[in-house]
Amino acid sequence: MFGLFKKKTEKEKLQEEYAKLLREAHALSTSNRKLSDQKTYEAEEVMKKIDLLNLS
């Protein structure tokens, strides 16, 4: 209950964005390969940001 109003950390926000981009890439993989590749690239960039946060 006390975690109800807890703000998300930057890492949690990035992890959610990463998961969202991968879901979109997977959905697009059957209809538009170019857009799917773009979403995958964006997800990789988000993962790089997460890795940088882990190193700090």
C-alpha distance matrix in Angstrom:
0.0 3.8 5.4 5.4 8.4 9.8 13.4 15.1 17.9 21.5 21.7 18.8 20.5 23.8 22.7 21.5 24.8 26.8 25.5 26.2 29.6 30.4 29.5 31.8 34.5 34.5 34.7 37.6 39.4 41.3 42.3 42.7 43.1 43.5 40.2 38.6 40.1 38.9 35.3 35.7 37.2 34.4 31.8 34.0 33.9 30.1 30.2 32.7 30.3 27.5 30.2 31.2 27.7 27.7 31.0 30.0
3.8 0.0 3.8 5.4 6.9 7.5 11.3 13.5 15.9 19.6 20.2 17.7 19.4 22.8 22.2 21.4 24.5 26.5 25.7 26.5 29.8 30.8 30.3 32.4 35.0 35.3 35.8 38.4 40.2 42.4 43.4 43.4 43.6 43.8 40.5 38.9 40.2 38.8 35.3 35.6 36.8 33.8 31.4 33.3 33.0 29.2 29.3 31.4 28.8 26.1 28.7 29.3 25.6 25.8 28.9 27.6
5.4 3.8 0.0 3.8 5.6 5.0 8.5 10.1 12.6 16.3 16.6 14.0 15.8 19.1 18.4 17.6 20.8 22.7 22.0 22.9 26.1 27.1 26.7 28.8 31.3 31.7 32.3 34.9 36.6 38.9 39.9 39.8 40.0 40.1 36.8 35.2 36.4 35.1 31.5 31.8 33.0 30.1 27.6 29.6 29.3 25.5 25.6 27.8 25.2 22.6 25.3 26.0 22.4 22.7 25.9 24.8
5.4 5.4 3.8 0.0 3.8 5.7 8.7 10.6 13.9 17.2 18.0 15.0 15.9 19.5 19.0 17.5 20.4 22.8 21.9 22.1 25.5 26.8 26.0 27.9 30.7 31.1 31.2 33.8 35.9 37.9 38.7 38.7 39.2 39.4 35.9 34.6 36.1 34.6 31.0 31.7 33.0 30.0 27.8 30.1 29.7 25.9 26.5 28.9 26.3 23.9 27.0 27.7 24.3 24.9 28.3 27.1
8.4 6.9 5.6 3.8 0.0 3.8 6.3 9.3 12.4 15.6 17.1 14.6 15.1 18.8 19.0 17.6 20.1 22.8 22.4 22.5 25.6 27.3 26.8 28.3 31.1 31.9 32.1 34.3 36.5 38.7 39.2 39.0 39.5 39.2 35.8 34.7 36.1 34.2 30.8 31.7 32.6 29.4 27.5 29.8 28.9 25.2 26.1 28.2 25.2 23.3 26.4 26.6 23.2 24.3 27.4 25.9
9.8 7.5 5.0 5.7 3.8 0.0 3.8 6.5 9.1 12.6 14.0 11.8 12.8 16.3 16.5 15.8 18.4 20.8 20.7 21.3 24.1 25.7 25.7 27.3 29.8 30.8 31.4 33.5 35.4 37.9 38.6 38.1 38.3 37.9 34.6 33.4 34.4 32.6 29.3 29.8 30.6 27.4 25.4 27.3 26.4 22.7 23.3 25.2 22.2 20.1 23.1 23.2 19.7 20.7 23.8 22.2
13.4 11.3 8.5 8.7 6.3 3.8 0.0 3.8 6.4 9.4 11.5 9.7 9.9 13.4 14.4 13.7 15.7 18.3 18.8 19.2 21.7 23.7 23.9 25.2 27.6 28.9 29.6 31.3 33.4 36.1 36.5 35.7 35.8 35.2 31.9 30.9 31.8 29.7 26.6 27.3 27.7 24.4 22.7 24.6 23.4 19.7 20.8 22.4 19.2 17.5 20.7 20.6 17.2 18.7 21.7 20.1
15.1 13.5 10.1 10.6 9.3 6.5 3.8 0.0 3.7 6.6 8.0 5.9 6.5 9.9 10.6 10.3 12.4 14.8 15.4 16.1 18.5 20.2 20.8 22.2 24.4 25.7 26.6 28.4 30.2 33.0 33.6 32.8 32.6 32.1 28.9 27.7 28.4 26.5 23.3 23.8 24.2 21.1 19.2 21.0 20.0 16.3 17.1 18.9 15.9 14.0 17.3 17.6 14.3 15.8 19.0 17.8
17.9 15.9 12.6 13.9 12.4 9.1 6.4 3.7 0.0 3.8 5.3 5.2 6.4 8.7 9.9 10.9 12.6 14.3 15.6 16.8 18.6 20.3 21.5 22.9 24.5 26.1 27.5 28.9 30.5 33.5 34.2 33.1 32.5 31.8 28.9 27.6 27.8 25.9 23.0 23.1 23.1 20.1 18.2 19.4 18.1 14.6 15.1 16.4 13.2 11.3 14.3 14.2 10.8 12.4 15.4 14.1
21.5 19.6 16.3 17.2 15.6 12.6 9.4 6.6 3.8 0.0 3.8 5.5 5.2 6.2 8.6 10.0 10.6 12.2 14.4 15.4 16.5 18.5 20.1 21.2 22.5 24.5 25.9 27.0 28.4 31.7 32.2 30.8 30.1 29.0 26.2 25.2 25.1 23.0 20.3 20.4 20.0 16.9 15.4 16.5 14.8 11.4 12.4 13.3 9.9 8.7 12.0 11.5 8.5 11.0 13.8 12.6
21.7 20.2 16.6 18.0 17.1 14.0 11.5 8.0 5.3 3.8 0.0 3.8 5.4 5.1 6.1 8.7 9.8 10.4 12.3 14.2 15.3 16.5 18.4 20.0 20.9 22.6 24.5 25.7 26.7 30.0 31.0 29.7 28.7 27.9 25.4 23.8 23.6 22.0 19.2 18.7 18.6 16.0 13.8 14.5 13.5 10.0 9.9 11.3 8.6 6.2 9.3 9.9 7.0 8.5 11.8 11.6
18.8 17.7 14.0 15.0 14.6 11.8 9.7 5.9 5.2 5.5 3.8 0.0 3.8 5.4 5.1 6.3 8.7 9.8 10.7 12.3 14.3 15.5 16.7 18.5 20.0 21.3 22.8 24.5 25.8 28.8 29.8 28.9 28.2 27.9 25.0 23.4 23.7 22.3 19.1 18.9 19.4 16.7 14.2 15.7 15.3 11.5 11.7 13.9 11.6 9.1 12.4 13.5 10.8 11.7 15.3 15.2
20.5 19.4 15.8 15.9 15.1 12.8 9.9 6.5 6.4 5.2 5.4 3.8 0.0 3.8 5.5 5.2 6.3 8.6 10.1 10.6 12.4 14.4 15.5 16.6 18.4 20.2 21.3 22.7 24.4 27.4 27.9 26.8 26.4 25.8 22.7 21.5 22.0 20.1 17.0 17.4 17.8 14.6 12.8 14.8 13.9 10.2 11.5 13.7 11.1 9.7 13.4 14.1 11.9 13.8 17.0 16.7
23.8 22.8 19.1 19.5 18.8 16.3 13.4 9.9 8.7 6.2 5.1 5.4 3.8 0.0 3.8 5.4 5.0 6.0 8.6 9.7 10.5 12.3 14.2 15.3 16.3 18.3 20.0 20.9 22.3 25.6 26.2 24.8 24.0 23.2 20.4 19.1 19.1 17.3 14.4 14.4 14.5 11.5 9.5 11.2 10.2 6.4 7.8 10.0 7.8 6.6 10.4 11.4 10.0 11.8 14.9 15.2
22.7 22.2 18.4 19.0 19.0 16.5 14.4 10.6 9.9 8.6 6.1 5.1 5.5 3.8 0.0 3.8 5.4 5.0 6.2 8.6 9.9 10.7 12.4 14.3 15.3 16.6 18.5 20.0 21.0 24.2 25.4 24.3 23.5 23.3 20.6 18.7 18.9 17.8 14.6 14.0 14.9 12.5 9.6 11.2 11.6 8.0 7.8 11.0 9.8 7.4 10.6 12.8 11.3 12.0 15.4 16.4
21.5 21.4 17.6 17.5 17.6 15.8 13.7 10.3 10.9 10.0 8.7 6.3 5.2 5.4 3.8 0.0 3.8 5.4 5.2 6.1 8.6 10.0 10.6 12.4 14.2 15.4 16.7 18.4 20.0 22.8 23.7 23.0 22.7 22.6 19.6 17.9 18.8 17.6 14.0 14.3 15.7 13.0 10.4 13.1 13.4 9.9 10.7 14.0 12.7 10.9 14.3 16.2 14.7 15.7 19.1 19.8
24.8 24.5 20.8 20.4 20.1 18.4 15.7 12.4 12.6 10.6 9.8 8.7 6.3 5.0 5.4 3.8 0.0 3.8 5.5 5.0 6.1 8.6 9.9 10.6 12.2 14.2 15.4 16.4 18.2 21.3 21.7 20.5 20.2 19.7 16.6 15.3 16.1 14.3 11.0 11.7 12.7 9.6 7.7 10.8 10.7 7.5 9.5 12.4 11.2 10.6 14.1 15.6 14.7 16.4 19.4 20.1
26.8 26.5 22.7 22.8 22.8 20.8 18.3 14.8 14.3 12.2 10.4 9.8 8.6 6.0 5.0 5.4 3.8 0.0 3.8 5.5 5.2 6.3 8.7 10.0 10.6 12.4 14.4 15.4 16.4 19.7 20.7 19.5 18.5 18.3 15.6 13.7 14.0 12.9 9.6 9.2 10.4 8.2 5.1 7.8 8.8 6.0 6.8 10.3 10.2 9.3 12.1 14.3 14.1 15.1 18.0 19.3
25.5 25.7 22.0 21.9 22.4 20.7 18.8 15.4 15.6 14.4 12.3 10.7 10.1 8.6 6.2 5.2 5.5 3.8 0.0 3.8 5.5 5.2 6.2 8.7 9.9 10.6 12.4 14.3 15.3 18.2 19.6 19.0 18.4 18.9 16.2 13.8 14.9 14.5 10.8 10.4 12.7 11.0 7.8 10.6 12.3 9.8 9.9 13.6 13.7 12.2 14.8 17.4 16.9 17.3 20.5 22.0
26.2 26.5 22.9 22.1 22.5 21.3 19.2 16.1 16.8 15.4 14.2 12.3 10.6 9.7 8.6 6.1 5.0 5.5 3.8 0.0 3.8 5.5 5.1 6.3 8.6 9.9 10.7 12.4 14.2 16.9 17.6 17.1 17.1 17.4 14.2 12.4 14.2 13.3 9.5 10.4 12.8 10.6 8.5 12.1 13.2 10.9 12.1 15.6 15.3 14.5 17.5 19.6 19.1 20.1 23.2 24.4
29.6 29.8 26.1 25.5 25.6 24.1 21.7 18.5 18.6 16.5 15.3 14.3 12.4 10.5 9.9 8.6 6.1 5.2 5.5 3.8 0.0 3.8 5.4 5.1 6.1 8.6 9.9 10.5 12.1 15.3 15.8 14.6 14.2 14.0 11.0 9.3 10.6 9.5 5.7 6.9 9.1 7.2 5.6 9.3 10.6 9.2 10.7 13.8 14.2 14.1 16.7 18.8 19.0 20.1 22.8 24.2
30.4 30.8 27.1 26.8 27.3 25.7 23.7 20.2 20.3 18.5 16.5 15.5 14.4 12.3 10.7 10.0 8.6 6.3 5.2 5.5 3.8 0.0 3.8 5.4 5.0 6.1 8.6 9.8 10.4 13.6 15.0 14.2 13.3 14.0 11.7 8.8 10.1 10.4 6.9 6.2 9.5 8.9 6.4 9.2 11.7 10.7 11.0 14.3 15.4 14.8 16.8 19.5 19.9 20.4 23.0 25.0
29.5 30.3 26.7 26.0 26.8 25.7 23.9 20.8 21.5 20.1 18.4 16.7 15.5 14.2 12.4 10.6 9.9 8.7 6.2 5.1 5.4 3.8 0.0 3.8 5.5 5.1 6.2 8.7 9.9 12.4 13.7 13.8 13.8 15.1 12.4 9.8 12.2 12.6 9.0 9.4 12.8 12.0 9.9 13.0 15.3 13.9 14.4 17.9 18.6 17.8 20.1 22.7 22.7 23.2 26.1 27.9
31.8 32.4 28.8 27.9 28.3 27.3 25.2 22.2 22.9 21.2 20.0 18.5 16.6 15.3 14.3 12.4 10.6 10.0 8.7 6.3 5.1 5.4 3.8 0.0 3.8 5.4 5.1 6.1 8.5 11.0 11.4 11.0 11.5 12.3 9.2 7.4 10.3 10.1 6.9 8.6 11.7 10.8 9.9 13.3 15.0 14.2 15.5 18.5 19.2 19.1 21.5 23.7 24.0 25.0 27.7 29.2
34.5 35.0 31.3 30.7 31.1 29.8 27.6 24.4 24.5 22.5 20.9 20.0 18.4 16.3 15.3 14.2 12.2 10.6 9.9 8.6 6.1 5.0 5.5 3.8 0.0 3.8 5.5 5.2 6.0 9.4 10.3 9.3 8.7 9.7 7.3 4.3 6.9 7.8 5.2 5.8 9.3 9.6 8.9 11.5 13.8 13.8 14.6 17.4 18.8 18.9 20.7 23.1 23.9 24.7 27.1 29.0
34.5 35.3 31.7 31.1 31.9 30.8 28.9 25.7 26.1 24.5 22.6 21.3 20.2 18.3 16.6 15.4 14.2 12.4 10.6 9.9 8.6 6.1 5.1 5.4 3.8 0.0 3.8 5.5 5.1 7.7 9.8 10.2 9.7 11.9 10.2 6.8 9.5 11.3 8.9 8.7 12.4 13.0 11.6 13.9 16.7 16.4 16.6 19.7 21.2 20.8 22.5 25.2 25.9 26.2 28.7 30.9
34.7 35.8 32.3 31.2 32.1 31.4 29.6 26.6 27.5 25.9 24.5 22.8 21.3 20.0 18.5 16.7 15.4 14.4 12.4 10.7 9.9 8.6 6.2 5.1 5.5 3.8 0.0 3.8 5.6 6.7 7.9 9.0 10.0 12.3 10.1 7.8 11.3 12.5 10.3 11.3 14.8 14.9 14.0 16.8 19.1 18.6 19.4 22.5 23.6 23.3 25.4 28.0 28.3 28.9 31.6 33.5
37.6 38.4 34.9 33.8 34.3 33.5 31.3 28.4 28.9 27.0 25.7 24.5 22.7 20.9 20.0 18.4 16.4 15.4 14.3 12.4 10.5 9.8 8.7 6.1 5.2 5.5 3.8 0.0 3.8 5.5 5.3 5.4 6.6 8.7 6.7 5.1 8.8 10.0 8.8 10.3 13.3 13.8 13.8 16.3 18.4 18.6 19.7 22.4 23.7 24.0 25.9 28.2 29.0 29.8 32.2 34.1
39.4 40.2 36.6 35.9 36.5 35.4 33.4 30.2 30.5 28.4 26.7 25.8 24.4 22.3 21.0 20.0 18.2 16.4 15.3 14.2 12.1 10.4 9.9 8.5 6.0 5.1 5.6 3.8 0.0 3.8 5.7 5.9 5.2 8.4 7.9 5.2 8.0 10.6 9.9 10.0 13.1 14.6 14.3 16.1 18.7 19.3 19.8 22.3 24.2 24.4 25.8 28.3 29.4 29.9 32.1 34.3
41.3 42.4 38.9 37.9 38.7 37.9 36.1 33.0 33.5 31.7 30.0 28.8 27.4 25.6 24.2 22.8 21.3 19.7 18.2 16.9 15.3 13.6 12.4 11.0 9.4 7.7 6.7 5.5 3.8 0.0 3.8 6.2 6.9 10.5 10.4 8.6 11.4 13.9 13.4 13.8 16.8 18.2 18.0 19.9 22.4 23.0 23.5 26.1 27.9 28.0 29.4 32.0 33.0 33.5 35.8 38.0
42.3 43.4 39.9 38.7 39.2 38.6 36.5 33.6 34.2 32.2 31.0 29.8 27.9 26.2 25.4 23.7 21.7 20.7 19.6 17.6 15.8 15.0 13.7 11.4 10.3 9.8 7.9 5.3 5.7 3.8 0.0 3.8 6.5 9.3 8.9 8.6 11.7 13.3 13.3 14.6 17.2 18.3 18.7 20.9 22.9 23.6 24.7 27.1 28.6 29.1 30.8 33.0 34.1 34.9 37.1 39.1
42.7 43.4 39.8 38.7 39.0 38.1 35.7 32.8 33.1 30.8 29.7 28.9 26.8 24.8 24.3 23.0 20.5 19.5 19.0 17.1 14.6 14.2 13.8 11.0 9.3 10.2 9.0 5.4 5.9 6.2 3.8 0.0 3.8 5.6 5.6 6.3 8.8 10.2 10.9 12.5 14.5 15.7 16.7 18.6 20.4 21.5 22.8 24.8 26.4 27.3 28.9 30.9 32.2 33.2 35.2 37.1
43.1 43.6 40.0 39.2 39.5 38.3 35.8 32.6 32.5 30.1 28.7 28.2 26.4 24.0 23.5 22.7 20.2 18.5 18.4 17.1 14.2 13.3 13.8 11.5 8.7 9.7 10.0 6.6 5.2 6.9 6.5 3.8 0.0 3.8 5.5 4.9 6.1 8.6 9.9 10.4 12.2 14.2 15.2 16.4 18.5 20.0 20.9 22.7 24.7 25.6 26.8 28.9 30.5 31.3 33.1 35.2
43.5 43.8 40.1 39.4 39.2 37.9 35.2 32.1 31.8 29.0 27.9 27.9 25.8 23.2 23.3 22.6 19.7 18.3 18.9 17.4 14.0 14.0 15.1 12.3 9.7 11.9 12.3 8.7 8.4 10.5 9.3 5.6 3.8 0.0 3.8 5.4 5.2 6.3 8.8 9.9 10.7 12.5 14.4 15.4 16.8 18.7 20.1 21.4 23.2 24.7 25.9 27.6 29.4 30.6 32.0 34.0
40.2 40.5 36.8 35.9 35.8 34.6 31.9 28.9 28.9 26.2 25.4 25.0 22.7 20.4 20.6 19.6 16.6 15.6 16.2 14.2 11.0 11.7 12.4 9.2 7.3 10.2 10.1 6.7 7.9 10.4 8.9 5.6 5.5 3.8 0.0 3.8 5.4 4.9 6.2 8.6 9.8 10.5 12.3 14.2 15.4 16.6 18.4 20.1 21.4 22.8 24.4 26.1 27.5 28.9 30.7 32.3
38.6 38.9 35.2 34.6 34.7 33.4 30.9 27.7 27.6 25.2 23.8 23.4 21.5 19.1 18.7 17.9 15.3 13.7 13.8 12.4 9.3 8.8 9.8 7.4 4.3 6.8 7.8 5.1 5.2 8.6 8.6 6.3 4.9 5.4 3.8 0.0 3.8 5.4 5.2 6.2 8.6 9.9 10.6 12.4 14.4 15.4 16.5 18.6 20.3 21.1 22.6 24.7 26.0 27.0 28.9 30.9
40.1 40.2 36.4 36.1 36.1 34.4 31.8 28.4 27.8 25.1 23.6 23.7 22.0 19.1 18.9 18.8 16.1 14.0 14.9 14.2 10.6 10.1 12.2 10.3 6.9 9.5 11.3 8.8 8.0 11.4 11.7 8.8 6.1 5.2 5.4 3.8 0.0 3.8 5.5 5.0 6.2 8.7 9.8 10.5 12.5 14.4 15.2 16.7 18.8 20.0 21.0 22.9 24.7 25.7 27.2 29.3
38.9 38.8 35.1 34.6 34.2 32.6 29.7 26.5 25.9 23.0 22.0 22.3 20.1 17.3 17.8 17.6 14.3 12.9 14.5 13.3 9.5 10.4 12.6 10.1 7.8 11.3 12.5 10.0 10.6 13.9 13.3 10.2 8.6 6.3 4.9 5.4 3.8 0.0 3.8 5.4 5.1 6.2 8.7 9.9 10.7 12.6 14.3 15.5 17.1 18.7 20.1 21.5 23.2 24.7 26.2 27.9
35.3 35.3 31.5 31.0 30.8 29.3 26.6 23.3 23.0 20.3 19.2 19.1 17.0 14.4 14.6 14.0 11.0 9.6 10.8 9.5 5.7 6.9 9.0 6.9 5.2 8.9 10.3 8.8 9.9 13.4 13.3 10.9 9.9 8.8 6.2 5.2 5.5 3.8 0.0 3.8 5.4 5.0 6.1 8.6 9.9 10.6 12.3 14.3 15.5 16.6 18.4 20.2 21.3 22.7 24.7 26.3
35.7 35.6 31.8 31.7 31.7 29.8 27.3 23.8 23.1 20.4 18.7 18.9 17.4 14.4 14.0 14.3 11.7 9.2 10.4 10.4 6.9 6.2 9.4 8.6 5.8 8.7 11.3 10.3 10.0 13.8 14.6 12.5 10.4 9.9 8.6 6.2 5.0 5.4 3.8 0.0 3.8 5.4 5.0 6.3 8.7 9.9 10.5 12.5 14.5 15.2 16.4 18.6 20.1 21.0 22.8 24.9
37.2 36.8 33.0 33.0 32.6 30.6 27.7 24.2 23.1 20.0 18.6 19.4 17.8 14.5 14.9 15.7 12.7 10.4 12.7 12.8 9.1 9.5 12.8 11.7 9.3 12.4 14.8 13.3 13.1 16.8 17.2 14.5 12.2 10.7 9.8 8.6 6.2 5.1 5.4 3.8 0.0 3.8 5.4 5.1 6.4 8.8 9.8 10.7 12.8 14.4 15.3 16.9 18.9 20.1 21.4 23.4
34.4 33.8 30.1 30.0 29.4 27.4 24.4 21.1 20.1 16.9 16.0 16.7 14.6 11.5 12.5 13.0 9.6 8.2 11.0 10.6 7.2 8.9 12.0 10.8 9.6 13.0 14.9 13.8 14.6 18.2 18.3 15.7 14.2 12.5 10.5 9.9 8.7 6.2 5.0 5.4 3.8 0.0 3.8 5.4 5.1 6.4 8.7 9.9 10.9 12.7 14.4 15.6 17.1 18.8 20.4 21.9
31.8 31.4 27.6 27.8 27.5 25.4 22.7 19.2 18.2 15.4 13.8 14.2 12.8 9.5 9.6 10.4 7.7 5.1 7.8 8.5 5.6 6.4 9.9 9.9 8.9 11.6 14.0 13.8 14.3 18.0 18.7 16.7 15.2 14.4 12.3 10.6 9.8 8.7 6.1 5.0 5.4 3.8 0.0 3.8 5.4 5.1 6.2 8.7 10.0 10.5 12.4 14.4 15.4 16.6 18.7 20.4
34.0 33.3 29.6 30.1 29.8 27.3 24.6 21.0 19.4 16.5 14.5 15.7 14.8 11.2 11.2 13.1 10.8 7.8 10.6 12.1 9.3 9.2 13.0 13.3 11.5 13.9 16.8 16.3 16.1 19.9 20.9 18.6 16.4 15.4 14.2 12.4 10.5 9.9 8.6 6.3 5.1 5.4 3.8 0.0 3.8 5.4 5.0 6.3 8.8 9.8 10.5 12.5 14.4 15.2 16.7 18.9
33.9 33.0 29.3 29.7 28.9 26.4 23.4 20.0 18.1 14.8 13.5 15.3 13.9 10.2 11.6 13.4 10.7 8.8 12.3 13.2 10.6 11.7 15.3 15.0 13.8 16.7 19.1 18.4 18.7 22.4 22.9 20.4 18.5 16.8 15.4 14.4 12.5 10.7 9.9 8.7 6.4 5.1 5.4 3.8 0.0 3.8 5.4 5.1 6.6 8.9 9.9 10.8 12.8 14.5 15.7 17.3
30.1 29.2 25.5 25.9 25.2 22.7 19.7 16.3 14.6 11.4 10.0 11.5 10.2 6.4 8.0 9.9 7.5 6.0 9.8 10.9 9.2 10.7 13.9 14.2 13.8 16.4 18.6 18.6 19.3 23.0 23.6 21.5 20.0 18.7 16.6 15.4 14.4 12.6 10.6 9.9 8.8 6.4 5.1 5.4 3.8 0.0 3.8 5.3 5.1 6.4 8.7 9.9 10.8 12.6 14.6 15.8
30.2 29.3 25.6 26.5 26.1 23.3 20.8 17.1 15.1 12.4 9.9 11.7 11.5 7.8 7.8 10.7 9.5 6.8 9.9 12.1 10.7 11.0 14.4 15.5 14.6 16.6 19.4 19.7 19.8 23.5 24.7 22.8 20.9 20.1 18.4 16.5 15.2 14.3 12.3 10.5 9.8 8.7 6.2 5.0 5.4 3.8 0.0 3.8 5.3 4.9 6.2 8.6 9.8 10.5 12.5 14.5
32.7 31.4 27.8 28.9 28.2 25.2 22.4 18.9 16.4 13.3 11.3 13.9 13.7 10.0 11.0 14.0 12.4 10.3 13.6 15.6 13.8 14.3 17.9 18.5 17.4 19.7 22.5 22.4 22.3 26.1 27.1 24.8 22.7 21.4 20.1 18.6 16.7 15.5 14.3 12.5 10.7 9.9 8.7 6.3 5.1 5.3 3.8 0.0 3.8 5.4 5.0 6.3 8.8 9.9 10.7 12.8
30.3 28.8 25.2 26.3 25.2 22.2 19.2 15.9 13.2 9.9 8.6 11.6 11.1 7.8 9.8 12.7 11.2 10.2 13.7 15.3 14.2 15.4 18.6 19.2 18.8 21.2 23.6 23.7 24.2 27.9 28.6 26.4 24.7 23.2 21.4 20.3 18.8 17.1 15.5 14.5 12.8 10.9 10.0 8.8 6.6 5.1 5.3 3.8 0.0 3.8 5.4 5.1 6.4 8.8 10.0 11.0
27.5 26.1 22.6 23.9 23.3 20.1 17.5 14.0 11.3 8.7 6.2 9.1 9.7 6.6 7.4 10.9 10.6 9.3 12.2 14.5 14.1 14.8 17.8 19.1 18.9 20.8 23.3 24.0 24.4 28.0 29.1 27.3 25.6 24.7 22.8 21.1 20.0 18.7 16.6 15.2 14.4 12.7 10.5 9.8 8.9 6.4 4.9 5.4 3.8 0.0 3.8 5.4 5.1 6.3 8.8 10.2
30.2 28.7 25.3 27.0 26.4 23.1 20.7 17.3 14.3 12.0 9.3 12.4 13.4 10.4 10.6 14.3 14.1 12.1 14.8 17.5 16.7 16.8 20.1 21.5 20.7 22.5 25.4 25.9 25.8 29.4 30.8 28.9 26.8 25.9 24.4 22.6 21.0 20.1 18.4 16.4 15.3 14.4 12.4 10.5 9.9 8.7 6.2 5.0 5.4 3.8 0.0 3.8 5.4 5.0 6.4 8.9
31.2 29.3 26.0 27.7 26.6 23.2 20.6 17.6 14.2 11.5 9.9 13.5 14.1 11.4 12.8 16.2 15.6 14.3 17.4 19.6 18.8 19.5 22.7 23.7 23.1 25.2 28.0 28.2 28.3 32.0 33.0 30.9 28.9 27.6 26.1 24.7 22.9 21.5 20.2 18.6 16.9 15.6 14.4 12.5 10.8 9.9 8.6 6.3 5.1 5.4 3.8 0.0 3.8 5.4 5.2 6.5
27.7 25.6 22.4 24.3 23.2 19.7 17.2 14.3 10.8 8.5 7.0 10.8 11.9 10.0 11.3 14.7 14.7 14.1 16.9 19.1 19.0 19.9 22.7 24.0 23.9 25.9 28.3 29.0 29.4 33.0 34.1 32.2 30.5 29.4 27.5 26.0 24.7 23.2 21.3 20.1 18.9 17.1 15.4 14.4 12.8 10.8 9.8 8.8 6.4 5.1 5.4 3.8 0.0 3.8 5.4 5.3
27.7 25.8 22.7 24.9 24.3 20.7 18.7 15.8 12.4 11.0 8.5 11.7 13.8 11.8 12.0 15.7 16.4 15.1 17.3 20.1 20.1 20.4 23.2 25.0 24.7 26.2 28.9 29.8 29.9 33.5 34.9 33.2 31.3 30.6 28.9 27.0 25.7 24.7 22.7 21.0 20.1 18.8 16.6 15.2 14.5 12.6 10.5 9.9 8.8 6.3 5.0 5.4 3.8 0.0 3.8 5.5
31.0 28.9 25.9 28.3 27.4 23.8 21.7 19.0 15.4 13.8 11.8 15.3 17.0 14.9 15.4 19.1 19.4 18.0 20.5 23.2 22.8 23.0 26.1 27.7 27.1 28.7 31.6 32.2 32.1 35.8 37.1 35.2 33.1 32.0 30.7 28.9 27.2 26.2 24.7 22.8 21.4 20.4 18.7 16.7 15.7 14.6 12.5 10.7 10.0 8.8 6.4 5.2 5.4 3.8 0.0 3.8
30.0 27.6 24.8 27.1 25.9 22.2 20.1 17.8 14.1 12.6 11.6 15.2 16.7 15.2 16.4 19.8 20.1 19.3 22.0 24.4 24.2 25.0 27.9 29.2 29.0 30.9 33.5 34.1 34.3 38.0 39.1 37.1 35.2 34.0 32.3 30.9 29.3 27.9 26.3 24.9 23.4 21.9 20.4 18.9 17.3 15.8 14.5 12.8 11.0 10.2 8.9 6.5 5.3 5.5 3.8 0.0
